Amino acid sequence: MARRKRKHTFDPKVFLTTVDGGRTLMNVRRDDIVFSQGNRADTVFYIQKGKVKLAVMSKQGRQAVIAIVGPGEFFGEGCLIGQSLRLSTARAMTDCEIMRVQKTEMVRILHAEPDFAEMFMAHLLTRNSRIEEDLVDQLFNSSEKRLARTLLVLANFGKDDTPQPIPAKISQETLADIIGTTRPRVSFFMNKFRKLGFIDYNGVLKINSSLLSVVLHD
């Protein structure tokens, strides 16, 4: 009797935590640059630990933070759609462990493994939804609401019922770059939120669920 062929199993998480052909693990220290705007784009990155800030710089020297990504998220995936140069700079906000996957290996696994392709597609759809929400936020909401929403997102609000500390030390300058306002405005609103009990700060910034009232208030 012929032996039944053993079914192939593939675990995307194992793939993204195993150093092998086309995959290398990077240990990046806080404030180190992963890649710079204008660098050659030939790899995709997956964060195992830590947070990374993606920012763009205009010719006039103005900076805008376009995303903050954390554990379980990809970045640098633009190389898969023909971007030959990086459009942003990626800088570590904390000490990070990042898996670096060569473009050729990423393309191969996307074609070979449906489970991985499904996981990556879910990431892209989530990222696209977040970008749309950020655009609406920027166009229609006040800087106070934009700051409140940014703090809630950074604290992973909605994933737990308890107030969440923000794991990375985020400066008021960075918050200003994210929401498109000035550092003094951010300072004013942060003091206001603290007085109202929406946030706590004692070495670690902790976001209380009551901050949601700022986002929901018309």
FISEVEX-852035 format. One record per atom (N, C-alpha, C): residue in one letter; atom name; z, y, x. Coordinates in nm, 2 decimals, padded with zeros to 4 digits. Layout:
<nodes>
> a,CA,Z,Y,X
...
</nodes>
This chain:
<nodes>
> m,N,00.00,-00.12,00.09
> m,CA,00.00,00.00,00.00
> m,C,00.00,00.12,00.09
> a,N,-00.09,00.22,00.05
> a,CA,-00.10,00.34,00.13
> a,C,00.03,00.43,00.11
> r,N,00.07,00.49,00.22
> r,CA,00.19,00.57,00.21
> r,C,00.15,00.70,00.14
> r,N,00.25,00.75,00.05
> r,CA,00.22,00.87,-00.02
> r,C,00.24,00.99,00.08
> k,N,00.15,01.08,00.08
> k,CA,00.15,01.19,00.17
> k,C,00.27,01.28,00.14
> r,N,00.35,01.32,00.24
> r,CA,00.46,01.41,00.22
> r,C,00.41,01.55,00.19
> k,N,00.47,01.61,00.09
> k,CA,00.43,01.74,00.05
> k,C,00.47,01.85,00.15
> h,N,00.38,01.94,00.19
> h,CA,00.41,02.04,00.28
> h,C,00.50,02.14,00.22
> t,N,00.61,02.18,00.29
> t,CA,00.70,02.28,00.23
> t,C,00.70,02.40,00.33
> f,N,00.70,02.52,00.28
> f,CA,00.70,02.64,00.36
> f,C,00.81,02.74,00.31
> d,N,00.89,02.79,00.40
> d,CA,00.99,02.88,00.36
> d,C,00.96,03.01,00.43
> p,N,00.93,03.12,00.35
> p,CA,00.89,03.25,00.41
> p,C,01.01,03.30,00.49
> k,N,01.13,03.28,00.45
> k,CA,01.24,03.34,00.53
> k,C,01.26,03.27,00.66
> v,N,01.23,03.14,00.67
> v,CA,01.24,03.07,00.80
> v,C,01.13,03.13,00.89
> f,N,01.01,03.14,00.83
> f,CA,00.90,03.20,00.91
> f,C,00.93,03.33,00.97
> l,N,01.00,03.42,00.89
> l,CA,01.03,03.56,00.93
> l,C,01.16,03.57,01.02
> t,N,01.22,03.45,01.05
> t,CA,01.34,03.46,01.13
> t,C,01.32,03.36,01.26
> t,N,01.20,03.31,01.27
> t,CA,01.17,03.22,01.38
> t,C,01.07,03.28,01.48
> v,N,01.11,03.28,01.60
> v,CA,01.02,03.33,01.71
> v,C,00.92,03.22,01.74
> d,N,00.79,03.25,01.73
> d,CA,00.69,03.16,01.75
> d,C,00.56,03.23,01.78
> g,N,00.45,03.16,01.78
> g,CA,00.32,03.23,01.81
> g,C,00.30,03.35,01.73
> g,N,00.28,03.47,01.79
> g,CA,00.25,03.59,01.71
> g,C,00.37,03.66,01.66
> r,N,00.49,03.60,01.68
> r,CA,00.62,03.66,01.63
> r,C,00.72,03.68,01.74
> t,N,00.77,03.80,01.75
> t,CA,00.87,03.83,01.85
> t,C,00.98,03.90,01.79
> l,N,01.11,03.88,01.83
> l,CA,01.22,03.95,01.78
> l,C,01.26,04.07,01.86
> m,N,01.28,04.18,01.80
> m,CA,01.31,04.31,01.87
> m,C,01.45,04.35,01.83
> n,N,01.53,04.38,01.93
> n,CA,01.66,04.44,01.91
> n,C,01.65,04.59,01.95
> v,N,01.66,04.67,01.84
> v,CA,01.64,04.81,01.86
> v,C,01.77,04.88,01.83
> r,N,01.80,04.98,01.93
> r,CA,01.93,05.05,01.91
> r,C,01.91,05.17,01.83
> r,N,02.01,05.22,01.77
> r,CA,02.01,05.34,01.68
> r,C,01.94,05.46,01.75
> d,N,01.85,05.52,01.68
> d,CA,01.78,05.64,01.72
> d,C,01.66,05.60,01.81
> d,N,01.64,05.48,01.85
> d,CA,01.52,05.44,01.92
> d,C,01.40,05.44,01.83
> i,N,01.28,05.46,01.89
> i,CA,01.16,05.47,01.81
> i,C,01.09,05.33,01.82
> v,N,01.06,05.28,01.70
> v,CA,00.99,05.15,01.69
> v,C,00.84,05.17,01.72
> f,N,00.78,05.27,01.66
> f,CA,00.65,05.31,01.69
> f,C,00.63,05.46,01.65
> s,N,00.53,05.53,01.72
> s,CA,00.51,05.67,01.69
> s,C,00.38,05.70,01.62
> q,N,00.38,05.80,01.55
> q,CA,00.26,05.85,01.48
> q,C,00.15,05.86,01.58
> g,N,00.03,05.80,01.55
> g,CA,-00.08,05.80,01.64
> g,C,-00.09,05.68,01.74
> n,N,00.02,05.60,01.74
> n,CA,00.01,05.47,01.82
> n,C,-00.09,05.38,01.76
> r,N,-00.14,05.28,01.84
> r,CA,-00.22,05.18,01.79
> r,C,-00.15,05.09,01.68
> a,N,-00.22,05.06,01.57
> a,CA,-00.15,04.98,01.47
> a,C,-00.21,04.84,01.47
> d,N,-00.13,04.74,01.52
> d,CA,-00.18,04.60,01.53
> d,C,-00.07,04.50,01.49
> t,N,00.04,04.55,01.44
> t,CA,00.15,04.46,01.40
> t,C,00.22,04.50,01.27
> v,N,00.28,04.41,01.21
> v,CA,00.37,04.43,01.09
> v,C,00.51,04.40,01.13
> f,N,00.60,04.47,01.07
> f,CA,00.74,04.46,01.11
> f,C,00.83,04.42,00.99
> y,N,00.92,04.33,01.01
> y,CA,01.01,04.28,00.91
> y,C,01.16,04.30,00.95
> i,N,01.24,04.37,00.87
> i,CA,01.37,04.40,00.91
> i,C,01.47,04.29,00.87
> q,N,01.53,04.23,00.97
> q,CA,01.64,04.13,00.95
> q,C,01.77,04.20,00.93
> k,N,01.79,04.31,01.01
> k,CA,01.92,04.38,01.01
> k,C,01.90,04.52,01.04
> g,N,01.97,04.61,00.97
> g,CA,01.96,04.75,01.00
> g,C,01.87,04.83,00.90
> k,N,01.86,04.96,00.94
> k,CA,01.77,05.05,00.86
> k,C,01.68,05.13,00.95
> v,N,01.56,05.16,00.90
> v,CA,01.46,05.23,00.97
> v,C,01.40,05.34,00.89
> k,N,01.39,05.46,00.95
> k,CA,01.33,05.58,00.88
> k,C,01.19,05.60,00.92
> l,N,01.10,05.62,00.82
> l,CA,00.96,05.65,00.84
> l,C,00.94,05.79,00.81
> a,N,00.88,05.86,00.91
> a,CA,00.86,06.01,00.89
> a,C,00.72,06.05,00.95
> v,N,00.67,06.15,00.89
> v,CA,00.54,06.21,00.93
> v,C,00.56,06.35,00.98
> m,N,00.48,06.39,01.08
> m,CA,00.49,06.52,01.13
> m,C,00.35,06.59,01.11
> s,N,00.36,06.71,01.06
> s,CA,00.23,06.79,01.04
> s,C,00.19,06.86,01.17
> k,N,00.07,06.91,01.18
> k,CA,00.02,06.98,01.30
> k,C,00.11,07.11,01.32
> q,N,00.17,07.16,01.22
> q,CA,00.25,07.28,01.23
> q,C,00.39,07.24,01.27
> g,N,00.42,07.11,01.29
> g,CA,00.55,07.07,01.34
> g,C,00.66,07.04,01.23
> r,N,00.61,07.04,01.10
> r,CA,00.70,07.01,00.99
> r,C,00.71,06.86,00.97
> q,N,00.84,06.82,00.95
> q,CA,00.86,06.67,00.94
> q,C,00.90,06.64,00.79
> a,N,00.85,06.53,00.74
> a,CA,00.89,06.48,00.61
> a,C,00.92,06.33,00.62
> v,N,01.04,06.29,00.57
> v,CA,01.07,06.15,00.57
> v,C,01.01,06.09,00.44
> i,N,00.93,05.98,00.46
> i,CA,00.85,05.93,00.35
> i,C,00.92,05.80,00.30
> a,N,01.00,05.74,00.38
> a,CA,01.07,05.61,00.34
> a,C,01.18,05.58,00.43
> i,N,01.28,05.51,00.37
> i,CA,01.39,05.44,00.45
> i,C,01.39,05.30,00.41
> v,N,01.37,05.21,00.50
> v,CA,01.36,05.07,00.47
> v,C,01.47,04.99,00.54
> g,N,01.51,04.88,00.47
> g,CA,01.63,04.81,00.52
> g,C,01.60,04.66,00.52
> p,N,01.71,04.58,00.53
> p,CA,01.70,04.43,00.55
> p,C,01.61,04.37,00.44
> g,N,01.52,04.28,00.48
> g,CA,01.44,04.21,00.38
> g,C,01.31,04.29,00.35
> e,N,01.29,04.40,00.41
> e,CA,01.17,04.48,00.39
> e,C,01.07,04.49,00.50
> f,N,00.94,04.50,00.47
> f,CA,00.84,04.52,00.57
> f,C,00.81,04.66,00.59
> f,N,00.75,04.69,00.71
> f,CA,00.69,04.82,00.73
> f,C,00.58,04.81,00.84
> g,N,00.49,04.91,00.84
> g,CA,00.38,04.90,00.93
> g,C,00.27,04.81,00.88
> e,N,00.27,04.78,00.75
> e,CA,00.17,04.70,00.70
> e,C,00.03,04.76,00.68
> g,N,00.02,04.89,00.71
> g,CA,-00.11,04.96,00.69
> g,C,-00.22,04.90,00.78
> c,N,-00.18,04.84,00.89
> c,CA,-00.28,04.78,00.98
> c,C,-00.36,04.67,00.91
> l,N,-00.30,04.61,00.80
> l,CA,-00.37,04.51,00.73
> l,C,-00.49,04.56,00.65
> i,N,-00.49,04.69,00.62
> i,CA,-00.60,04.74,00.54
> i,C,-00.69,04.83,00.63
> g,N,-00.69,04.81,00.76
> g,CA,-00.79,04.88,00.84
> g,C,-00.73,05.01,00.91
> q,N,-00.61,05.04,00.90
> q,CA,-00.55,05.15,00.97
> q,C,-00.54,05.12,01.12
> s,N,-00.62,05.19,01.20
> s,CA,-00.62,05.16,01.34
> s,C,-00.51,05.23,01.42
> l,N,-00.45,05.34,01.36
> l,CA,-00.35,05.42,01.42
> l,C,-00.23,05.44,01.32
> r,N,-00.11,05.45,01.37
> r,CA,00.00,05.47,01.29
> r,C,00.00,05.61,01.23
> l,N,00.03,05.61,01.10
> l,CA,00.03,05.74,01.03
> l,C,00.17,05.80,01.02
> s,N,00.27,05.73,01.07
> s,CA,00.40,05.78,01.07
> s,C,00.48,05.73,01.19
> t,N,00.60,05.79,01.21
> t,CA,00.69,05.74,01.32
> t,C,00.80,05.66,01.26
> a,N,00.83,05.55,01.31
> a,CA,00.94,05.46,01.27
> a,C,01.06,05.47,01.37
> r,N,01.17,05.52,01.32
> r,CA,01.29,05.53,01.41
> r,C,01.41,05.46,01.35
> a,N,01.48,05.39,01.43
> a,CA,01.60,05.31,01.39
> a,C,01.71,05.41,01.35
> m,N,01.77,05.39,01.23
> m,CA,01.88,05.47,01.19
> m,C,02.01,05.40,01.22
> t,N,02.01,05.27,01.25
> t,CA,02.12,05.19,01.29
> t,C,02.07,05.09,01.40
> d,N,02.16,05.02,01.46
> d,CA,02.11,04.91,01.55
> d,C,02.04,04.81,01.46
> c,N,01.92,04.76,01.50
> c,CA,01.84,04.68,01.42
> c,C,01.80,04.55,01.49
> e,N,01.77,04.45,01.40
> e,CA,01.70,04.33,01.45
> e,C,01.57,04.32,01.36
> i,N,01.46,04.33,01.43
> i,CA,01.33,04.34,01.36
> i,C,01.24,04.23,01.42
> m,N,01.17,04.16,01.32
> m,CA,01.07,04.06,01.36
> m,C,00.94,04.13,01.37
> r,N,00.87,04.12,01.48
> r,CA,00.74,04.18,01.50
> r,C,00.63,04.07,01.48
> v,N,00.54,04.09,01.39
> v,CA,00.44,03.99,01.36
> v,C,00.30,04.05,01.39
> q,N,00.23,03.98,01.48
> q,CA,00.09,04.03,01.51
> q,C,00.00,04.02,01.39
> k,N,-00.08,04.12,01.38
> k,CA,-00.18,04.13,01.26
> k,C,-00.25,04.00,01.24
> t,N,-00.30,03.94,01.34
> t,CA,-00.38,03.82,01.33
> t,C,-00.29,03.70,01.27
> e,N,-00.17,03.69,01.31
> e,CA,-00.08,03.59,01.26
> e,C,-00.04,03.62,01.11
> m,N,-00.02,03.75,01.08
> m,CA,00.01,03.79,00.94
> m,C,-00.11,03.76,00.85
> v,N,-00.23,03.79,00.89
> v,CA,-00.35,03.76,00.81
> v,C,-00.36,03.61,00.79
> r,N,-00.33,03.53,00.90
> r,CA,-00.34,03.38,00.89
> r,C,-00.25,03.33,00.79
> i,N,-00.12,03.37,00.79
> i,CA,-00.02,03.31,00.71
> i,C,-00.04,03.36,00.56
> l,N,-00.09,03.48,00.54
> l,CA,-00.12,03.52,00.40
> l,C,-00.22,03.44,00.34
> h,N,-00.32,03.39,00.41
> h,CA,-00.43,03.31,00.36
> h,C,-00.38,03.16,00.35
> a,N,-00.29,03.12,00.44
> a,CA,-00.25,02.98,00.44
> a,C,-00.14,02.94,00.35
> e,N,-00.05,03.04,00.32
> e,CA,00.07,03.00,00.25
> e,C,00.09,03.09,00.12
> p,N,00.06,03.04,00.01
> p,CA,00.07,03.11,-00.12
> p,C,00.21,03.17,-00.14
> d,N,00.32,03.09,-00.10
> d,CA,00.45,03.14,-00.12
> d,C,00.48,03.27,-00.04
> f,N,00.43,03.27,00.08
> f,CA,00.44,03.39,00.16
> f,C,00.36,03.51,00.10
> a,N,00.24,03.48,00.06
> a,CA,00.16,03.58,00.00
> a,C,00.22,03.64,-00.12
> e,N,00.29,03.56,-00.21
> e,CA,00.35,03.60,-00.33
> e,C,00.47,03.69,-00.29
> m,N,00.55,03.65,-00.19
> m,CA,00.66,03.74,-00.14
> m,C,00.61,03.87,-00.09
> f,N,00.51,03.87,-00.02
> f,CA,00.45,03.99,00.04
> f,C,00.40,04.08,-00.07
> m,N,00.33,04.02,-00.17
> m,CA,00.28,04.10,-00.28
> m,C,00.39,04.17,-00.36
> a,N,00.50,04.10,-00.38
> a,CA,00.61,04.15,-00.45
> a,C,00.67,04.27,-00.37
> h,N,00.67,04.26,-00.24
> h,CA,00.71,04.38,-00.16
> h,C,00.62,04.50,-00.18
> l,N,00.49,04.47,-00.17
> l,CA,00.39,04.58,-00.19
> l,C,00.41,04.65,-00.32
> l,N,00.42,04.57,-00.43
> l,CA,00.43,04.63,-00.57
> l,C,00.56,04.71,-00.58
> t,N,00.67,04.66,-00.52
> t,CA,00.80,04.73,-00.52
> t,C,00.79,04.86,-00.45
> r,N,00.72,04.86,-00.33
> r,CA,00.70,04.98,-00.25
> r,C,00.62,05.08,-00.32
> n,N,00.51,05.03,-00.39
> n,CA,00.42,05.12,-00.46
> n,C,00.49,05.19,-00.58
> s,N,00.58,05.11,-00.65
> s,CA,00.66,05.16,-00.76
> s,C,00.75,05.27,-00.71
> r,N,00.81,05.25,-00.60
> r,CA,00.91,05.34,-00.54
> r,C,00.84,05.47,-00.50
> i,N,00.71,05.46,-00.45
> i,CA,00.64,05.58,-00.41
> i,C,00.60,05.66,-00.53
> e,N,00.56,05.59,-00.64
> e,CA,00.53,05.66,-00.77
> e,C,00.66,05.74,-00.82
> e,N,00.77,05.67,-00.81
> e,CA,00.90,05.73,-00.86
> e,C,00.93,05.85,-00.77
> d,N,00.91,05.84,-00.64
> d,CA,00.94,05.95,-00.55
> d,C,00.85,06.07,-00.58
> l,N,00.72,06.04,-00.61
> l,CA,00.62,06.15,-00.64
> l,C,00.66,06.22,-00.77
> v,N,00.70,06.15,-00.87
> v,CA,00.74,06.21,-01.00
> v,C,00.87,06.29,-00.97
> d,N,00.96,06.24,-00.90
> d,CA,01.09,06.30,-00.86
> d,C,01.06,06.44,-00.79
> q,N,00.96,06.44,-00.70
> q,CA,00.93,06.55,-00.62
> q,C,00.86,06.66,-00.71
> l,N,00.78,06.62,-00.80
> l,CA,00.70,06.71,-00.88
> l,C,00.79,06.78,-01.00
> f,N,00.88,06.70,-01.06
> f,CA,00.94,06.74,-01.18
> f,C,01.09,06.77,-01.18
> n,N,01.16,06.72,-01.07
> n,CA,01.30,06.73,-01.07
> n,C,01.35,06.84,-00.97
> s,N,01.47,06.89,-01.00
> s,CA,01.53,06.99,-00.91
> s,C,01.57,06.92,-00.78
> s,N,01.60,07.00,-00.68
> s,CA,01.65,06.95,-00.55
> s,C,01.78,06.88,-00.57
> e,N,01.87,06.93,-00.66
> e,CA,01.99,06.86,-00.69
> e,C,01.97,06.72,-00.74
> k,N,01.88,06.71,-00.84
> k,CA,01.85,06.57,-00.89
> k,C,01.79,06.48,-00.79
> r,N,01.70,06.54,-00.71
> r,CA,01.64,06.46,-00.60
> r,C,01.74,06.41,-00.50
> l,N,01.84,06.49,-00.47
> l,CA,01.94,06.45,-00.38
> l,C,02.03,06.34,-00.44
> a,N,02.06,06.36,-00.56
> a,CA,02.15,06.26,-00.63
> a,C,02.07,06.12,-00.64
> r,N,01.94,06.13,-00.67
> r,CA,01.87,06.00,-00.68
> r,C,01.85,05.94,-00.54
> t,N,01.83,06.02,-00.44
> t,CA,01.82,05.96,-00.30
> t,C,01.95,05.89,-00.26
> l,N,02.06,05.95,-00.29
> l,CA,02.19,05.89,-00.25
> l,C,02.21,05.76,-00.33
> l,N,02.17,05.76,-00.45
> l,CA,02.19,05.64,-00.53
> l,C,02.10,05.52,-00.48
> v,N,01.98,05.56,-00.44
> v,CA,01.88,05.46,-00.39
> v,C,01.94,05.41,-00.25
> l,N,01.99,05.50,-00.17
> l,CA,02.04,05.46,-00.04
> l,C,02.16,05.37,-00.05
> a,N,02.24,05.38,-00.16
> a,CA,02.36,05.30,-00.18
> a,C,02.33,05.18,-00.26
> n,N,02.20,05.15,-00.28
> n,CA,02.15,05.03,-00.36
> n,C,02.22,05.03,-00.49
> f,N,02.23,05.14,-00.56
> f,CA,02.29,05.15,-00.69
> f,C,02.21,05.06,-00.79
> g,N,02.29,04.99,-00.87
> g,CA,02.23,04.89,-00.97
> g,C,02.24,04.75,-00.92
> k,N,02.27,04.73,-00.79
> k,CA,02.28,04.59,-00.75
> k,C,02.42,04.54,-00.75
> d,N,02.52,04.63,-00.78
> d,CA,02.66,04.60,-00.79
> d,C,02.73,04.70,-00.88
> d,N,02.84,04.66,-00.94
> d,CA,02.91,04.74,-01.03
> d,C,03.00,04.84,-00.96
> t,N,03.03,04.81,-00.83
> t,CA,03.13,04.89,-00.76
> t,C,03.06,05.00,-00.68
> p,N,03.13,05.11,-00.65
> p,CA,03.07,05.21,-00.56
> p,C,03.02,05.15,-00.43
> q,N,02.91,05.20,-00.38
> q,CA,02.85,05.14,-00.26
> q,C,02.86,05.24,-00.14
> p,N,02.91,05.20,-00.03
> p,CA,02.90,05.28,00.09
> p,C,02.76,05.28,00.14
> i,N,02.71,05.39,00.20
> i,CA,02.58,05.40,00.26
> i,C,02.60,05.35,00.40
> p,N,02.54,05.24,00.44
> p,CA,02.56,05.18,00.57
> p,C,02.52,05.26,00.69
> a,N,02.42,05.34,00.68
> a,CA,02.38,05.42,00.80
> a,C,02.43,05.56,00.78
> k,N,02.46,05.62,00.90
> k,CA,02.50,05.76,00.90
> k,C,02.38,05.85,00.89
> i,N,02.36,05.91,00.77
> i,CA,02.24,05.99,00.74
> i,C,02.28,06.14,00.75
> s,N,02.22,06.21,00.83
> s,CA,02.25,06.35,00.85
> s,C,02.20,06.43,00.73
> q,N,02.25,06.55,00.71
> q,CA,02.20,06.64,00.61
> q,C,02.06,06.69,00.64
> e,N,02.02,06.69,00.77
> e,CA,01.89,06.73,00.80
> e,C,01.79,06.62,00.75
> t,N,01.83,06.49,00.77
> t,CA,01.74,06.38,00.72
> t,C,01.73,06.39,00.57
> l,N,01.84,06.41,00.50
> l,CA,01.84,06.42,00.35
> l,C,01.75,06.53,00.31
> a,N,01.76,06.64,00.38
> a,CA,01.67,06.76,00.34
> a,C,01.52,06.72,00.36
> d,N,01.49,06.65,00.47
> d,CA,01.35,06.60,00.49
> d,C,01.31,06.51,00.38
> i,N,01.39,06.43,00.33
> i,CA,01.36,06.33,00.23
> i,C,01.32,06.40,00.10
> i,N,01.41,06.49,00.06
> i,CA,01.39,06.55,-00.08
> i,C,01.31,06.68,-00.07
> g,N,01.28,06.73,00.05
> g,CA,01.19,06.85,00.05
> g,C,01.26,06.98,00.03
> t,N,01.38,07.00,00.09
> t,CA,01.45,07.12,00.07
> t,C,01.52,07.16,00.21
> t,N,01.61,07.25,00.21
> t,CA,01.67,07.30,00.33
> t,C,01.81,07.23,00.35
> r,N,01.86,07.23,00.48
> r,CA,01.99,07.17,00.50
> r,C,02.10,07.24,00.43
> p,N,02.10,07.38,00.43
> p,CA,02.20,07.45,00.35
> p,C,02.21,07.41,00.21
> r,N,02.10,07.39,00.14
> r,CA,02.10,07.34,00.00
> r,C,02.16,07.21,-00.01
> v,N,02.13,07.12,00.08
> v,CA,02.19,06.98,00.08
> v,C,02.34,06.99,00.10
> s,N,02.38,07.08,00.19
> s,CA,02.53,07.10,00.21
> s,C,02.60,07.15,00.09
> f,N,02.53,07.24,00.02
> f,CA,02.59,07.30,-00.10
> f,C,02.61,07.19,-00.21
> f,N,02.50,07.11,-00.23
> f,CA,02.51,07.01,-00.33
> f,C,02.61,06.89,-00.30
> m,N,02.61,06.86,-00.17
> m,CA,02.70,06.75,-00.12
> m,C,02.85,06.80,-00.15
> n,N,02.88,06.92,-00.12
> n,CA,03.01,06.97,-00.14
> n,C,03.04,06.97,-00.29
> k,N,02.94,07.01,-00.37
> k,CA,02.96,07.01,-00.52
> k,C,02.99,06.87,-00.57
> f,N,02.91,06.77,-00.52
> f,CA,02.92,06.63,-00.56
> f,C,03.06,06.58,-00.53
> r,N,03.11,06.62,-00.41
> r,CA,03.24,06.57,-00.36
> r,C,03.35,06.63,-00.45
> k,N,03.34,06.76,-00.48
> k,CA,03.45,06.82,-00.56
> k,C,03.45,06.76,-00.70
> l,N,03.34,06.72,-00.75
> l,CA,03.33,06.66,-00.89
> l,C,03.36,06.51,-00.89
> g,N,03.39,06.45,-00.77
> g,CA,03.42,06.31,-00.76
> g,C,03.31,06.21,-00.77
> f,N,03.18,06.27,-00.75
> f,CA,03.07,06.18,-00.75
> f,C,03.05,06.11,-00.62
> i,N,03.10,06.16,-00.51
> i,CA,03.09,06.09,-00.38
> i,C,03.23,06.11,-00.31
> d,N,03.25,06.02,-00.22
> d,CA,03.37,06.02,-00.14
> d,C,03.33,06.01,00.01
> y,N,03.40,06.09,00.09
> y,CA,03.37,06.08,00.23
> y,C,03.50,06.08,00.32
> n,N,03.51,05.96,00.39
> n,CA,03.63,05.95,00.47
> n,C,03.58,05.86,00.59
> g,N,03.49,05.92,00.67
> g,CA,03.43,05.85,00.78
> g,C,03.30,05.77,00.73
> v,N,03.30,05.72,00.61
> v,CA,03.19,05.65,00.55
> v,C,03.16,05.72,00.42
> l,N,03.03,05.75,00.39
> l,CA,02.99,05.81,00.27
> l,C,02.98,05.70,00.16
> k,N,03.06,05.72,00.05
> k,CA,03.06,05.62,-00.06
> k,C,03.01,05.69,-00.19
> i,N,02.92,05.63,-00.26
> i,CA,02.86,05.69,-00.38
> i,C,02.92,05.62,-00.50
> n,N,02.97,05.71,-00.59
> n,CA,03.03,05.66,-00.71
> n,C,02.92,05.66,-00.82
> s,N,02.94,05.56,-00.92
> s,CA,02.84,05.55,-01.02
> s,C,02.83,05.68,-01.11
> s,N,02.93,05.76,-01.11
> s,CA,02.93,05.88,-01.19
> s,C,02.82,05.98,-01.14
> l,N,02.77,05.96,-01.02
> l,CA,02.66,06.05,-00.97
> l,C,02.54,06.03,-01.06
> l,N,02.53,05.92,-01.12
> l,CA,02.41,05.89,-01.21
> l,C,02.40,06.00,-01.32
> s,N,02.51,06.06,-01.36
> s,CA,02.51,06.17,-01.46
> s,C,02.42,06.28,-01.42
> v,N,02.41,06.31,-01.29
> v,CA,02.33,06.42,-01.24
> v,C,02.18,06.39,-01.26
> v,N,02.14,06.27,-01.24
> v,CA,02.00,06.23,-01.26
> v,C,01.96,06.23,-01.40
> l,N,02.06,06.18,-01.49
> l,CA,02.03,06.17,-01.63
> l,C,02.04,06.30,-01.71
> h,N,02.11,06.40,-01.65
> h,CA,02.13,06.52,-01.72
> h,C,02.00,06.61,-01.73
> d,N,01.97,06.65,-01.85
> d,CA,01.85,06.74,-01.87
> d,C,01.89,06.89,-01.85
</nodes>
